[in-house]
Amino acid sequence: MKKRELGRLAVSEIGIGCMGFSHGYGQIPNEEYSIEAIRTAFDAGCTFYDTAEVYGAQLYSSGHNERILGKAVREFRDRVVIATKFHFLGNPPDSAAGIETLMRTHLAESMKNLQTDRVELYYLHRIHRAVPIETVAEVMGKFIREGLIGGWGLSQVGVKTIAKAHAVTPLSAVQNLYNMLERDAEKDVIPFCLANRIGFVPFSPVASGFLSGKITPAADFSHPDDVRKFVPQLTKENMAANKPILDLVQTLAEEKDATGAQIALAWILRKSPNIVPIPGSKNRERILENLGAAETRLSDVEFERIESALSAIPVHGHRGQVEFDGDKIEDWGKEE
Ligand SMILES: NC(=O)c1ccc[n+]([C@@H]2O[C@H](COP(=O)([O-])OP(=O)(O)OC[C@H]3O[C@@H](n4cnc5c(N)ncnc54)[C@H](OP(=O)(O)O)[C@@H]3O)[C@@H](O)[C@H]2O)c1
């Protein structure tokens, strides 16, 4: 598979999100299956793997997903880029030294889980109003100079935060929600990242499965660890109302002998050269299907057709860009 750059990190142009092997999408597979699925992705050319310390077998138990990934890539560890993330949960320390100590504790825990002494890409999972982003950036700079991490990133942030952080220690990547139904990042985040040599890593690139066309309004999200019951676009009403976007995707898919998920990912790849999507699936065949989107190239005409159609179709249900740990959901998006 072709490579793209996230800052100075070279990765396959499509990565995989590993969250579903541990959390978020209902019943998880057994560990052997998950490990084999990750190895299958590597055999198919994927060199970029996304996880997080909090992706646990039960909500907010930590380390489960990192441990699976660490086992899966052990034989080819030096040929892949691992991205993981940490949170400031609860009440973070109020001194810079306390923040640094806490960040070192999280990084050490992730490294232990991943069986590694270096994390190529280390993200702050969500910003926290009580922790200055400049302090986080300074500590990340130390980690880079000490060889503990290859680069760093932020998740669900706006340009003001990105610019403040980047001025202290240049960012490798920003990981925000982005797909055909959630295009806020096009306004300023993606252009800012492109202009500043920062990679953009869209999470939920197939809109939590909606753009694959395989999830219908009759889908059951009642499993206690199924986040889809909280995704605004996946209410029965919004799924029905957003069908014109699905129809657009499926028409293109039929024309190009591709799948809906592949069209959704090919459109993202075509958007900007600094973008590397990380579709998530706990199913081996779907992982291969998603990686196969690297072969589903859109012509200029096809891309423009999608662009003009999307600009004319209203989107129902929206999540917004900036999220803060420790804030109420109502306050998300109010970036200082
Ligand atoms: N930074 C953050 O805060 C954040 C938040 C959420 C996620 N993430 C990361 O981003 C990754 C991807 O995001 P996501 O998992 O939320 O959303 P996604 O990739 O848009 O969608 C995942 C869902 O879509 C289904 N799916 C994926 N490919 C499919 C296909 N080809 N056909 C049919 N169904 C398909 C999956 O089902 P199956 O598993 O059954 O195939 C799963 O239910 C995660 O794994 C995680 O690493 C980061």
The ligand as an SDF file (V2000), in Angstrom:
LIG
                    3D

 48 52  0  0  0  0  0  0  0  0999 V2000
   -9.9870    9.7360   19.0580 N   0  0  0  0  0  0  0  0  0  0  0  0
  -11.1560    9.3350   19.4780 C   0  0  0  0  0  0  0  0  0  0  0  0
  -11.7430    9.8940   20.3790 O   0  0  0  0  0  0  0  0  0  0  0  0
  -11.7920    8.1410   18.8240 C   0  0  0  0  0  0  0  0  0  0  0  0
  -13.1710    7.9250   18.9710 C   0  0  0  0  0  0  0  0  0  0  0  0
  -13.7180    6.7960   18.3400 C   0  0  0  0  0  0  0  0  0  0  0  0
  -12.9130    5.9470   17.6050 C   0  0  0  0  0  0  0  0  0  0  0  0
  -11.5680    6.1820   17.5040 N   0  0  0  0  0  0  0  0  0  0  0  0
  -10.6730    5.3160   16.7140 C   0  0  0  0  0  0  0  0  0  0  0  0
  -11.1280    5.3340   15.3710 O   0  0  0  0  0  0  0  0  0  0  0  0
  -11.3690    4.0090   14.9200 C   0  0  0  0  0  0  0  0  0  0  0  0
  -12.5140    4.0190   13.9170 C   0  0  0  0  0  0  0  0  0  0  0  0
  -13.6520    4.6700   14.4160 O   0  0  0  0  0  0  0  0  0  0  0  0
  -15.0210    3.9230   14.7480 P   0  0  0  0  0  0  0  0  0  0  0  0
  -14.7400    2.4900   14.9740 O   0  0  0  0  0  0  0  0  0  0  0  0
  -15.6930    4.7120   15.7920 O   0  0  0  0  0  0  0  0  0  0  0  0
  -15.9080    4.1560   13.4710 O   0  0  0  0  0  0  0  0  0  0  0  0
  -15.9600    3.5850   11.9820 P   0  0  0  0  0  0  0  0  0  0  0  0
  -14.6580    3.0750   11.5640 O   0  0  0  0  0  0  0  0  0  0  0  0
  -16.5990    4.6570   11.1750 O   0  0  0  0  0  0  0  0  0  0  0  0
  -17.0440    2.4200   12.1130 O   0  0  0  0  0  0  0  0  0  0  0  0
  -16.9110    1.2600   12.8790 C   0  0  0  0  0  0  0  0  0  0  0  0
  -18.2180    0.5000   12.7950 C   0  0  0  0  0  0  0  0  0  0  0  0
  -18.5470    0.3030   11.4300 O   0  0  0  0  0  0  0  0  0  0  0  0
  -18.6060   -1.0640   11.1100 C   0  0  0  0  0  0  0  0  0  0  0  0
  -17.8490   -1.2400    9.8680 N   0  0  0  0  0  0  0  0  0  0  0  0
  -16.5880   -0.8530    9.6010 C   0  0  0  0  0  0  0  0  0  0  0  0
  -16.2390   -1.1790    8.3420 N   0  0  0  0  0  0  0  0  0  0  0  0
  -17.3240   -1.7950    7.8130 C   0  0  0  0  0  0  0  0  0  0  0  0
  -17.5860   -2.3580    6.5560 C   0  0  0  0  0  0  0  0  0  0  0  0
  -16.6810   -2.3810    5.5870 N   0  0  0  0  0  0  0  0  0  0  0  0
  -18.8220   -2.9100    6.3440 N   0  0  0  0  0  0  0  0  0  0  0  0
  -19.7540   -2.8990    7.3120 C   0  0  0  0  0  0  0  0  0  0  0  0
  -19.5780   -2.3790    8.5240 N   0  0  0  0  0  0  0  0  0  0  0  0
  -18.3610   -1.8280    8.7760 C   0  0  0  0  0  0  0  0  0  0  0  0
  -17.9530   -1.8070   12.2560 C   0  0  0  0  0  0  0  0  0  0  0  0
  -18.6090   -3.0410   12.4440 O   0  0  0  0  0  0  0  0  0  0  0  0
  -17.7980   -4.4390   12.5600 P   0  0  0  0  0  0  0  0  0  0  0  0
  -16.7940   -4.2580   13.6410 O   0  0  0  0  0  0  0  0  0  0  0  0
  -18.8800   -5.4120   12.9080 O   0  0  0  0  0  0  0  0  0  0  0  0
  -17.2100   -4.6720   11.2110 O   0  0  0  0  0  0  0  0  0  0  0  0
  -18.1910   -0.8830   13.4250 C   0  0  0  0  0  0  0  0  0  0  0  0
  -19.4590   -1.1330   13.9870 O   0  0  0  0  0  0  0  0  0  0  0  0
  -11.6340    3.2190   16.2120 C   0  0  0  0  0  0  0  0  0  0  0  0
  -11.3730    1.8420   16.0460 O   0  0  0  0  0  0  0  0  0  0  0  0
  -10.6710    3.8700   17.1750 C   0  0  0  0  0  0  0  0  0  0  0  0
   -9.3780    3.3210   17.0290 O   0  0  0  0  0  0  0  0  0  0  0  0
  -11.0090    7.2820   18.1030 C   0  0  0  0  0  0  0  0  0  0  0  0
  1  2  1  0
  2  3  2  0
  2  4  1  0
  4  5  1  0
  4 48  2  0
  5  6  2  0
  6  7  1  0
  7  8  2  0
  8  9  1  0
  8 48  1  0
  9 10  1  0
  9 46  1  0
 10 11  1  0
 11 12  1  0
 11 44  1  0
 12 13  1  0
 13 14  1  0
 14 15  2  0
 14 16  1  0
 14 17  1  0
 17 18  1  0
 18 19  2  0
 18 20  1  0
 18 21  1  0
 21 22  1  0
 22 23  1  0
 23 24  1  0
 23 42  1  0
 24 25  1  0
 25 26  1  0
 25 36  1  0
 26 27  1  0
 26 35  1  0
 27 28  2  0
 28 29  1  0
 29 30  1  0
 29 35  2  0
 30 31  1  0
 30 32  2  0
 32 33  1  0
 33 34  2  0
 34 35  1  0
 36 37  1  0
 36 42  1  0
 37 38  1  0
 38 39  2  0
 38 40  1  0
 38 41  1  0
 42 43  1  0
 44 45  1  0
 44 46  1  0
 46 47  1  0
M  CHG  2   8   1  16  -1
M  END
$$$$
